[in-house]
């Protein structure tokens, strides 16, 4: 397990521009980010589908413009971002 702020969750957080998200009420994003960082890239890779589905389930936090994208397009974007973050963290290991 990694205990840093440069894991997969942190890499994904760096790629999300502040204008793209809007929070109404409680958000556990930082906790989820830390959990991904702590579990490491191998866990993230092994749980890839779970993570993609989790991110897609958070679409209510997106800016209205981004909510217009079709689900399949969002899934492709999330999958690409997650794969990229995993590869970047693994390359540093």
N, C-alpha and C positions, 0 to 999 in steps of 0.2 A: 504494500500500500504506500502510496505517495502522500506526503504531508506538506504540500507546498501550494503556491498560488500560480503555478505555471503548468498545471495539468490540463487534461482534455476539457474540463468544464470552464476553466479560465481562458483557454484558447478560443472556445466558442463565444464566451462573453466578449472577448476583444473584437470579434467579427460582427457583433450586433450593434449597429449605430443607435445612438440614444433616441433619435426621432422615430425609430421603427417600433418602439414599444410604448404602451400606455398602461399604467397600473391603476386599477380601481380596487381598493381594499387590500386584503392580504396577498402577499406574494412570497413563495418559498424559493425563488430563483437562486438567491445566494446560497441557501442550504443545499439545493440540488447541485449547484456548481461545485461546492466544496465536496459533496459526496462523490461526484465524478472524479474530482482531483484526487481525493483520498483513495479511491478504489483503483485508479490507474488505467492506463490505456488498454491493457489486456482485458480487464473486466468490461470496459466500454465496448471493445470489439466483440466480446462474447455476448454482450447484451445489446447489440446494435439495433435490432428491431424494436426492442422495448424503449430504447432511448429516442429513436425516431418517432415512435407513437406518442411518447410523452411530450416531446416538443410540439408535435402537431396538435395535441390536446390543449396546448396553451395558447391557441390562436386568438382567444378572446382578449389577450393582452397586446395584440398587434395594432398598429395604427390603421385607421379605416381603409386607407389606400391598399395596404397589403392584404386585407381581408378579401379583396376582390379576386385574388389569384386562385386558380383552380387547385383543388387538393393535390392532384398529381404533380403539379408544378411545385407546390410547397414541399411535397415529399422528396422530390428530386433535389431541391435546394438544401433541405435539412440533411439529407443523406450525404450530399457532397461536402457540406460544411463539417459534418461529424467525421467523415473519412479523412478529410484534410487535417482536422485537429488531432485525431489519433495518430496519423502519420508524422505530424510535426513533433508531437511529444515523444513518440518512439524513436525518432531520429536523434533526439537529444539524449536518449538513454544510453 
